[in-house]
Amino acid sequence: MMMNAIVKAVAGPGLELRQVPVPTPGPGEVLIKVHKTAICGTDVHIYNWDPWAVEHIKPPMTIGHEYVGEIAALGEGVTGLKIGPVAFVGIPGEPFTEIGVRIKEAEGWKQIMPVCLTNGCNGYFPSKEAYAAGGYESRSSIFGSNVSDQIVNGCKELLGELK
Protein backbone atom coordinates (compact mmCIF):
# COMPACT_ATOMS: atom_id res chain seq x y z
CA MET A 1 0.00 0.00 0.00
CA MET A 2 1.25 3.51 -0.84
CA MET A 3 0.72 6.98 0.64
CA ASN A 4 1.55 10.59 -0.22
CA ALA A 5 4.54 12.05 1.61
CA ILE A 6 6.62 15.21 1.51
CA VAL A 7 10.18 14.01 1.00
CA LYS A 8 13.54 15.69 1.36
CA ALA A 9 15.23 13.56 -1.30
CA VAL A 10 18.62 15.29 -1.54
CA ALA A 11 20.66 17.96 0.21
CA GLY A 12 19.72 21.37 -1.19
CA PRO A 13 16.67 23.63 -1.48
CA GLY A 14 13.26 22.09 -2.17
CA LEU A 15 10.96 19.22 -1.26
CA GLU A 16 9.06 16.63 -3.31
CA LEU A 17 5.60 15.13 -3.08
CA ARG A 18 6.07 11.38 -3.60
CA GLN A 19 4.20 8.13 -3.31
CA VAL A 20 5.98 6.05 -0.66
CA PRO A 21 5.14 2.72 0.99
CA VAL A 22 2.97 2.94 4.11
CA PRO A 23 5.33 2.09 6.98
CA THR A 24 4.79 -0.78 9.36
CA PRO A 25 5.14 0.23 13.01
CA GLY A 26 8.04 -1.39 14.82
CA PRO A 27 8.17 -2.33 18.52
CA GLY A 28 6.93 0.57 20.65
CA GLU A 29 5.69 2.55 17.62
CA VAL A 30 2.25 3.48 16.29
CA LEU A 31 1.14 4.15 12.72
CA ILE A 32 -0.95 7.31 12.36
CA LYS A 33 -3.31 7.68 9.39
CA VAL A 34 -3.07 11.44 8.83
CA HIS A 35 -6.31 13.34 8.18
CA LYS A 36 -5.03 16.93 8.34
CA THR A 37 -1.53 18.34 8.49
CA ALA A 38 0.28 21.65 8.71
CA ILE A 39 3.63 23.13 7.79
CA CYS A 40 5.79 24.55 10.57
CA GLY A 41 9.02 26.47 10.85
CA THR A 42 11.10 23.30 10.84
CA ASP A 43 9.63 22.34 7.47
CA VAL A 44 10.52 25.78 6.09
CA HIS A 45 14.12 25.37 7.29
CA ILE A 46 14.28 22.00 5.53
CA TYR A 47 12.72 23.39 2.34
CA ASN A 48 15.13 26.35 2.25
CA TRP A 49 18.10 24.13 3.18
CA ASP A 50 19.47 26.77 5.53
CA PRO A 51 22.40 26.23 7.94
CA TRP A 52 20.13 24.64 10.58
CA ALA A 53 18.87 22.05 8.07
CA VAL A 54 22.37 21.34 6.77
CA GLU A 55 23.47 20.53 10.33
CA HIS A 56 20.42 18.50 11.46
CA ILE A 57 18.78 16.86 8.43
CA LYS A 58 20.17 13.79 6.67
CA PRO A 59 18.36 13.14 3.36
CA PRO A 60 16.64 11.16 2.11
CA MET A 61 13.79 11.39 4.60
CA THR A 62 10.05 11.93 4.85
CA ILE A 63 9.35 15.15 6.75
CA GLY A 64 6.38 16.39 8.76
CA HIS A 65 5.43 16.24 12.41
CA GLU A 66 2.31 18.41 12.80
CA TYR A 67 -0.83 16.46 12.02
CA VAL A 68 -4.04 15.00 13.33
CA GLY A 69 -5.50 11.64 12.44
CA GLU A 70 -6.14 8.24 13.87
CA ILE A 71 -4.09 5.35 15.09
CA ALA A 72 -4.14 2.81 12.26
CA ALA A 73 -1.83 0.16 13.72
CA LEU A 74 0.06 -0.58 16.93
CA GLY A 75 3.57 -1.98 17.07
CA GLU A 76 4.54 -4.78 19.40
CA GLY A 77 4.57 -3.77 23.07
CA VAL A 78 2.43 -0.64 22.70
CA THR A 79 0.06 -0.28 25.63
CA GLY A 80 -2.33 2.45 26.74
CA LEU A 81 -3.45 3.27 23.18
CA LYS A 82 -6.01 1.76 20.84
CA ILE A 83 -6.71 1.87 17.13
CA GLY A 84 -8.97 4.82 16.28
CA PRO A 85 -9.08 8.64 16.35
CA VAL A 86 -6.45 10.38 18.45
CA ALA A 87 -5.15 13.92 18.77
CA PHE A 88 -1.53 14.59 19.71
CA VAL A 89 -1.17 18.06 21.19
CA GLY A 90 2.40 19.38 21.18
CA ILE A 91 3.24 21.83 23.96
CA PRO A 92 6.62 23.63 23.57
CA GLY A 93 7.89 23.18 27.09
CA GLU A 94 7.14 21.29 30.31
CA PRO A 95 3.48 21.65 31.31
CA PHE A 96 2.33 20.44 34.69
CA THR A 97 0.18 17.28 34.63
CA GLU A 98 -2.94 19.28 35.51
CA ILE A 99 -2.65 21.11 32.16
CA GLY A 100 -2.61 17.84 30.20
CA VAL A 101 -5.59 16.51 32.17
CA ARG A 102 -7.58 19.65 31.37
CA ILE A 103 -6.70 19.43 27.64
CA LYS A 104 -7.90 15.81 27.59
CA GLU A 105 -11.37 17.07 28.58
CA ALA A 106 -11.85 18.59 25.10
CA GLU A 107 -15.04 17.35 23.47
CA GLY A 108 -15.18 15.25 20.33
CA TRP A 109 -12.03 13.16 20.82
CA LYS A 110 -11.81 9.69 22.32
CA GLN A 111 -8.02 9.92 22.72
CA ILE A 112 -5.99 13.09 23.27
CA MET A 113 -2.28 12.77 23.95
CA PRO A 114 -0.59 15.94 25.26
CA VAL A 115 3.08 15.75 24.27
CA CYS A 116 5.82 17.78 25.96
CA LEU A 117 8.39 19.20 23.57
CA THR A 118 11.20 19.90 26.01
CA ASN A 119 14.10 20.37 23.62
CA GLY A 120 15.25 23.64 25.15
CA CYS A 121 12.07 25.49 24.28
CA ASN A 122 10.15 27.56 26.78
CA GLY A 123 10.80 25.90 30.15
CA TYR A 124 8.13 25.17 32.75
CA PHE A 125 4.41 25.85 32.36
CA PRO A 126 3.21 25.64 35.97
CA SER A 127 -0.44 25.39 36.97
CA LYS A 128 -2.17 28.15 38.93
CA GLU A 129 -1.84 25.98 42.03
CA ALA A 130 1.93 25.75 41.54
CA TYR A 131 2.17 29.53 41.31
CA ALA A 132 0.21 29.83 44.53
CA ALA A 133 2.54 27.34 46.25
CA GLY A 134 5.61 29.23 45.00
CA GLY A 135 7.78 26.20 44.13
CA TYR A 136 10.93 26.16 42.00
CA GLU A 137 9.08 25.71 38.71
CA SER A 138 6.86 28.75 39.18
CA ARG A 139 9.77 30.88 40.42
CA SER A 140 11.91 29.93 37.40
CA SER A 141 9.16 30.18 34.77
CA ILE A 142 9.16 33.19 32.44
CA PHE A 143 5.35 32.98 32.22
CA GLY A 144 2.58 34.43 34.36
CA SER A 145 0.13 32.48 36.48
CA ASN A 146 -2.47 32.43 33.69
CA VAL A 147 -0.23 30.44 31.30
CA SER A 148 -2.03 27.17 32.08
CA ASP A 149 -5.43 28.64 31.13
CA GLN A 150 -3.99 30.05 27.91
CA ILE A 151 -2.48 26.69 26.92
CA VAL A 152 -5.61 24.72 27.78
CA ASN A 153 -8.00 27.13 26.05
CA GLY A 154 -5.77 27.38 22.96
CA CYS A 155 -5.46 23.61 22.65
CA LYS A 156 -9.21 23.08 23.09
CA GLU A 157 -9.91 25.73 20.43
CA LEU A 158 -7.55 24.07 17.94
CA LEU A 159 -8.95 20.61 18.68
CA GLY A 160 -12.47 21.99 18.07
CA GLU A 161 -11.40 23.29 14.67
CA LEU A 162 -9.90 19.91 13.71
CA LYS A 163 -13.00 17.82 14.52
C-alpha atoms as one frame of an Amber mdcrd trajectory, in Angstrom:
protein
   0.000   0.000   0.000   1.255   3.514  -0.841   0.722   6.983   0.637   1.548
  10.594  -0.218   4.540  12.053   1.607   6.618  15.213   1.514  10.180  14.015
   0.996  13.539  15.695   1.355  15.231  13.564  -1.303  18.618  15.293  -1.542
  20.664  17.962   0.209  19.716  21.368  -1.195  16.666  23.626  -1.477  13.262
  22.091  -2.168  10.957  19.225  -1.259   9.065  16.631  -3.308   5.598  15.125
  -3.076   6.065  11.381  -3.597   4.200   8.134  -3.307   5.983   6.047  -0.663
   5.143   2.719   0.993   2.972   2.945   4.112   5.334   2.089   6.981   4.787
  -0.785   9.364   5.136   0.232  13.011   8.043  -1.393  14.825   8.167  -2.326
  18.519   6.931   0.569  20.647   5.685   2.547  17.623   2.252   3.479  16.290
   1.144   4.147  12.722  -0.953   7.306  12.355  -3.315   7.682   9.391  -3.070
  11.440   8.826  -6.310  13.339   8.176  -5.030  16.928   8.343  -1.535  18.338
   8.495   0.280  21.651   8.711   3.635  23.133   7.789   5.787  24.547  10.571
   9.018  26.470  10.849  11.104  23.303  10.844   9.634  22.343   7.467  10.519
  25.784   6.086  14.122  25.365   7.291  14.277  21.999   5.533  12.721  23.390
   2.338  15.135  26.351   2.246  18.105  24.127   3.177  19.471  26.769   5.533
  22.401  26.234   7.942  20.128  24.641  10.579  18.873  22.054   8.068  22.373
  21.340   6.774  23.469  20.530  10.332  20.424  18.495  11.456  18.778  16.855
   8.428  20.175  13.789   6.674  18.356  13.136   3.356  16.637  11.164   2.112
  13.792  11.386   4.598  10.052  11.933   4.848   9.352  15.145   6.748   6.382
  16.389   8.761   5.434  16.245  12.408   2.311  18.412  12.796  -0.827  16.456
  12.020  -4.042  14.998  13.326  -5.499  11.645  12.440  -6.143   8.243  13.874
  -4.086   5.352  15.093  -4.143   2.809  12.256  -1.827   0.156  13.725   0.058
  -0.583  16.926   3.571  -1.981  17.068   4.540  -4.777  19.403   4.573  -3.767
  23.069   2.430  -0.639  22.700   0.060  -0.277  25.631  -2.325   2.454  26.736
  -3.450   3.268  23.177  -6.007   1.764  20.837  -6.705   1.870  17.134  -8.966
   4.821  16.277  -9.078   8.637  16.353  -6.445  10.377  18.453  -5.153  13.916
  18.768  -1.528  14.587  19.711  -1.168  18.062  21.190   2.402  19.383  21.180
   3.241  21.829  23.961   6.615  23.633  23.566   7.886  23.183  27.095   7.142
  21.289  30.308   3.482  21.655  31.314   2.329  20.444  34.693   0.183  17.282
  34.630  -2.939  19.275  35.507  -2.647  21.107  32.159  -2.605  17.842  30.205
  -5.587  16.512  32.171  -7.583  19.654  31.366  -6.696  19.429  27.645  -7.897
  15.810  27.585 -11.366  17.070  28.583 -11.853  18.591  25.096 -15.045  17.351
  23.473 -15.178  15.246  20.330 -12.034  13.164  20.816 -11.805   9.687  22.324
  -8.020   9.916  22.720  -5.985  13.092  23.273  -2.277  12.767  23.953  -0.591
  15.943  25.260   3.078  15.754  24.266   5.820  17.780  25.965   8.389  19.195
  23.575  11.203  19.895  26.008  14.095  20.370  23.617  15.248  23.637  25.146
  12.066  25.493  24.279  10.152  27.556  26.778  10.798  25.905  30.145   8.127
  25.168  32.746   4.411  25.849  32.357   3.205  25.643  35.968  -0.437  25.391
  36.974  -2.168  28.153  38.935  -1.841  25.978  42.034   1.927  25.751  41.537
   2.173  29.526  41.311   0.205  29.825  44.530   2.543  27.337  46.247   5.613
  29.225  45.000   7.782  26.203  44.130  10.926  26.162  41.996   9.075  25.707
  38.711   6.862  28.751  39.180   9.774  30.882  40.423  11.912  29.929  37.400
   9.156  30.182  34.773   9.157  33.186  32.442   5.346  32.983  32.215   2.581
  34.435  34.357   0.134  32.475  36.476  -2.469  32.434  33.688  -0.228  30.437
  31.298  -2.034  27.168  32.076  -5.425  28.638  31.126  -3.986  30.051  27.911
  -2.476  26.689  26.918  -5.611  24.717  27.779  -7.999  27.127  26.048  -5.770
  27.382  22.962  -5.461  23.605  22.652  -9.210  23.084  23.088  -9.909  25.728
  20.433  -7.545  24.072  17.945  -8.953  20.614  18.675 -12.466  21.992  18.073
 -11.397  23.287  14.672  -9.900  19.911  13.714 -12.998  17.824  14.525
